Amino acid sequence: MTHLTEIKVRGYHLDIYQHVNNARYLEFLEEARWGYLEDNGDIEFFRELGLAWVIVNININYREAATMGHTLQISTKFSKIGSKSAMVRQEVRIKGSDRIAADADITFVCLDQKTGKAVPIEGALKERLEQQLHQD
């Protein structure tokens, strides 16, 4: 399932060159992932299982500068489910155009909040994630 989040670029998002600072994209992507989790009921699902998403890797490509006044549309969707980790693909588009400001692949593990250790993706957890992988 693809989830969309919109964020308007504000002055405090900009760097000295008057475009969105590269570190801000990481915040935008995180905001979009939280929106995804909230809208799909996954926060409660993970809480009931005593699990948390923990990001272990982010590969981001900066493609085109976004500037003040742009509205960014961030798409978030699962792209891969493994036995120990999963990957989410995100794209940041400048709304009203076909221009991509950035895209990223985010790898996460599911952490048992009691033990602090990553758990295998199996059973109900795997079923839940795989449902989202195949929806669109």
Disulfide bonds with the S-S distance in Angstrom:
none
